[in-house]
Amino acid sequence: MIIIYNFLVFLIIILSPLIIIFRIIKKKENPKRFLEKFSFLKKKRNKGKLAWFHCSSVGEFLSIVPLIQKLEKKVNVNQILVTTSTLSSSKIFEKFRFKKTLHQFYPLDNIFIIKNFLNHWKPSCVFFAESEIWPTMIHELKRRNIKIVLINARMSQKSFKRWLALGHLGQNILKKFYYIFPQNKETFQYFKKLGVKRLKFLGNLKFVNTQKQKFKEIKKQYFKKKNILCSASTHYNEEEIFANLHIKFKKKISNLLTVMIPRHVERTDEIAQMLDRKKLKIVKHSENKRNLKDCDVYIVDSYGENKSFYKISNVVFLGGSLVPKGGQNPLEALRFGCKTLHGNYTFNFKDIYKMLEKEKLSLRVSNNKDLEKKAYSLIKDKKNNSKKIKKLKVMGNLILKKNFKEIREIVL
């Protein structure tokens, strides 16, 4: 199995020039930084202790930011390295004012590339977030006696079955972790069944509020008197659902403005064309237009703007949940007092949505008709959930405290 895995990684490296060119054209790759994935163009490594955090994309990165912010205050830690795999996460990283922390793209899981990477960075310890488990990297880290920790670990039933099918090979990979901190009790049980001994449930870091993120304050006078329905982190097909919803609502809700924040901003032109076909008037955020009087749909075509629009929105729908993508984290929108909606596909945030539905902080919609009914009721509802939201913040602070205590002991 490992031989097949290594062969596939080698094949990706051989085909990488074509893959990279395609991704640059699609605006999914940074043309100036893609060589970092081959362990070239490495930034300067300071002397002293370096802690390394790796996470796949935006959501995982945002969940570890509070840990990094607290760790930066420790004099014993000289530098913090954050690696991610996606272009969007690198752009979000730039929104923060880190002092000791720098960003690089995660290297391909090839032994020669990995050795080059580790020889330069020499991390004291490594924290992989959620489900980032790379066999070759983990094997090499273990060989060098570097502690490997899986934080906020997440495992679905589907993934559990795959790990179970790997048998001894899977157990051999998992036992190399110094510690695994599952984000929910379901994941805890899955790892336990796979034979992992060093487990500790500390709560889900997604409940923790990310502080000190730079985000632009939206000038409210441009959105004055608007009833804002925000569809955030949307995927293909979801934008059209909200375009049709806007057409229906426009007849009965005055000054309605639908804000669309696509998960992948490179799809902006595609979305704009769809809206044009429906005769909807659009404004792109990058155009910096001040007059939104006749605007139907406002497209946010830049990364890291969600918070800015949550602050001025009445109702927020969390995307990736009307289509089978697993949903997005609703907690950030809730912290700004938004009323939230989501579809049936929320398997990436199962425990979070289960709790929010129980507290009536987020409404599940099962189809377009249900969405129309519930979105309309929330737009008209003037109540706020401030007391319940304060409880979420207290819970998040406790989870952060528990996680940081464990991580501080490992790092220091």
N, C-alpha and C positions, 0 to 999 in steps of 0.2 A: 504493500500500500504506500509506504514512504517513497519507494522507488518511482511509483507512478506519479505521486505528488511532485517529487523533484523534477521529473521529466516534464510535467505540465508547466511548472515555473520556468524551466529552461526554455520551453517552447514559447512562452510569453515574452521572454527576453529576446529571443530570435526575431519574433514578430513585432517587438516593441516600437521600432521606427514607424511602421505603418499605423499601429495603435495610437501612438503619441500624436502623429500628424492628424489623424481622424479626430482625436479628442481636442486638439488645439482648434481645429476648424469648428467643432461643435461648442467651443468656449468652455470646455470642461477641464482644461489643463492650462497651467501657467507657462507660456512659451519661454519665459526667462528662468523658471525654477524647476522644470520637469526632471532635470538631471539629478536633483536631490534624491529622487526615487532610485537612482543607481549608485547612491552614496558619493556623488560628486557635489561640488559647490557647497561644501560644509562651512558653517559659520564658526566663529572662534570659540574654542572651549577654554573657559577660565580655569585657573588653578583651584584646587580644593574639591569639596564634595558636590557631586551633581546628581540630582534626582530626576528621573525620566518618567514622564507620563505619556502614554499613547492611547488615542481614541480615534475611532473611525471618522466620524463626521460631526456636524454642528451640535446635535443634541447631546452626544456623549461628551464633547468638549465643554459645553456650557455647564454640564453637571459636575465637572471637576474643577471649574474655575474657583469656587469658594475655598476649596482645599489648597489650591495654588496660592491664592491671595493670603491665606493664613501662613502657609509655609514660607513665603517670601520674607516674612517678618523675623524668621529664625536666623540668627547670625551664623549658626553652624552650617547652614546651607548656602553654598557659594553661587550655585547656578541651578536653574531648572530648565529642562528641555521638554518641550511639548511637540509630539509628532502627530500628524493627522494624515488622512488619505485623500481628502477631497479639497477641491479649489474653494468651495463655499466656506469650509471650516477655516481655511487660511485667511480668508477675508474677515471673518468674524473675529479671529485672533487679534487683528489689527485694531479692533474697536476698544481694546483694553489697554490700560496704562501700567503694564508690568515693568518691574525694575530689574529683576534677576532672570526673567523668563524669556526664552526665545523659541521660535517655531522653525521646524524643518518638516519636509514631507517624509512619510514613513518609507523605508527602503523595501525593495522587492525581497521576497523570502528565499533568497539564494545565498548559499554559504559564503561565497567569495564577496558578495556585496555586503552581507551582514558583518563579516569579519572586518572589512574596511570601515564600516560604520561604527562598530564597537571599539575598534582600536583608536579611533579619533575621540569618541565621546566618553569612554570609560565610566559608565554610570555606576553609582554606588548601589542603587536599587532601581527597580523598574515596576511601574504600575500600569497594567493594561486595564482599560475600561470596558465593562459590559461583556461583550462576546468576542473580543479581539484575542484570538488564540492562534498564533503562527508557529507551527511545529519546528521549523529550522531555527528560527530566532530563539525560541524557548530552549531548545537543546543546547545552543551555543552559550546562552546566558547561564544555564545550569552548569555547563562545563567550566565556566569561568567563576563559578561560585558567587554569582550575583543574585540577590534575592529577587524573586518574581512574585508579584501580587496581582490578583485579579480583583479589582474593586468594582462595586456596584454591579456585580456579575448578573447576567441575565441568560436564562436558558428556557426555550419554549419546549413544548411536548415533542414537536417534530425534531428539534435539535437533539433532545434527550435520546430519542430512538436511534438517531444517527450515531451518537456517541456509544450507545449500547451495542450497536452492530459492529463497532470497531474493536470491541472486546479488550484484550490485553494491550493492544496498540494505543487505544484511547486512554486507558488507565495509566499507561506509561507517560503519556504527555501531561495528564492532569496532576500526577504525583510530583511533578517538577516544580509546581507552584508552592512557594513558601506559605502562602495563605490565600484563601478565596473568601471574599465578603459578598454573599448573595444579596440582591436588592429586594427580594421577596421570599416568602416561605415556600412557595412552589419550586423556585429555583434551588433553594436550600435542600429540599428533599431530593431533587434530581441529582445534584452533586453527591449527596450522601449515598444514593443508590449506585452511583458510579464508583464508589469506594474512596471518595475524598475524605480525609480525616481532619485536616486543618481548615475548618469552616466556622464562620461566625456571622450571624445575621445582625446587621447594623442599621437596616432601613434603607430606603431608596433615596439616593442623592438628588433625584429629580424634584423632590419636595423642598430642596434648599434654594433660597433666593440668591440669584447671582447679583452681587453688589458691584458698584463702581464701573459698570459698563458704560462707555461713552455712547450716547445716542442723541440724535438731534431732536430738539423740541419742535414739534410741528406748530407752525403759526396758526393758531385757532381761528383767526379772523378769516382765513381763506376757507375754513370749513364751518363757518358760523351758521347756526340754525339748521345744519344738516343732520338728518337721521342716518347714521352711518352703520351699515351692515358690512362687516369685515369677514372675508374668507381668506384664512391664513394658511400658508404652507400647502397650497393646493397642488394637485397632480392632474394629469391629462384627464379630461372629461368633467372634472369637478368645476372648472371655470365655466363651462357651458351650462351646467346645472344652475349656477348662480346668475348667469346672464339671463336665462329664462325666468328665474325667480324675480330678478329685477324688473323685467318687463311686466310681470303680473302685479308686483307690489307698487310699481310706479303709478298705477291708476288709483290706488287707495292710501298711499303714504306720501305725504307732502315732503318736498326737499330731500328725497331719498338719494343717498350716494352709496354705491357698492364699491368697497375697496378690495382689490384682489392682490394678494401677495403670493405669487407662485413659488413653490418649493425650489424650482430651478429657473432662475431669471433669464437664462438663455432661451426660454420658451416664450418670451415676451411678444415677439413679432407674430408667432403662431396664434397666440391668444388674441392679439390686437386684430388680426385678420378675421377671426371667428366673430368678434364683437362688431366689426364693421359690417359683416354679412347680416347681422341682426339689427343693423341701423342704430346701434347704440353709440353715443358720443363718448369718446375716451380721452383721458389725459394720462400721460406717463409721468411718473415722479421725477425722472431725470430732466423733463422739459422745464421744470420750475415755473409752471404757470400759476398766476395768482387768481385769475378769474375762473372759478369752478361753477358759475351760475348754471350753465346748461350741461354740465358734465354728468353722465350716467355712471360710468365706471372709471375709477382711478386705479391705474396699474402701478404697483410698487416694483420697479425694475432694477433694484439694487439690493445687495445683501445686508443683513443686520439691521433692518429698519422695523422689524415687528413691534418692538417695544414702543417706538414713536407713535405707531398707529393704534396700538392697544390703548394708549393713554387718551385718545380722542374718540374711540369707538363705543357704540352702545351695545352691540351684539357681535360676538366673534364665533365663526365656525372654524373648527380645527380640521384641516385637510388630511388627505391620505386615509380617510375613514369611510368615505362613500365608495371608494375603490379599494381593492384588497392590498393596501400598502402597510397597514398596521397602525395608522394614526400618528398624531403628533402630540407633544406634551402641552396640555391645556393650562398648566399651573401659572405660567407667566402671564397669560391673558387674565386669569382670575385675580392675580395680585394687583392688577390695575382696575379691578372692580367690574370687569366685563362680564356679561351674561354669555355663557358658552353653549355651543351645540357640537355634536359629533355624530358620525355614522356608526354602522355596525362593526366595521373593521378596526378594532382598537387593540389588537393582540400584543403590540409592542409596549403598551401602557396599561395592561389588564388590571393590575391592582390599583392604579391611580384612578382610572375611570370607574371602577367598581365602587370605590369610596366616594367619589364625587357624585355619582348617581344616587347613592344612598343618602347623601346630604343634600340632594337636589341642587347641586352647584353646577351640574352640566346635564343637558338633555340629550338623550339618544334619539336619533331619527332613523326610521327604517326604510323610507322611500321618499320620492320627491313630494308627494302629497303631504306626508307627515312633516317634512322639512318646511314646507310652506306654512302649515298650521302653527308649528312651534316657533319658527322664526318670527312670524307675525305677532304672536302672543308676547314674545320677549321684547320686541321693539316697542310694543305698547305698554309693557310693564315698567313701572317707575320705581319699584322696590330695589333695595341694594342688599348685598350679602356680606357687609363689612365684618360682622361678628364672626361668621363662619370662616371668612378669609383670614382673620387674625389667628384663629386656631391652627390653620395650615402653616402660618409663619412660625408659630411656636413649635409645631411638630418638626418643621424644617430645621430650626436652630438646634433642636435636640439631636437630630440625625447627623448634622454637621459636626457637632461636638463629639459624638461617638466615633465617627469615621476619622476625624482628625487625630483623636487620641491614639488610635491604632496606627495610623500612618506616621505620626510624629515619632513613635517608638521605633518603627522600622527604619525610618530615615536617619534619626539621630542616634 
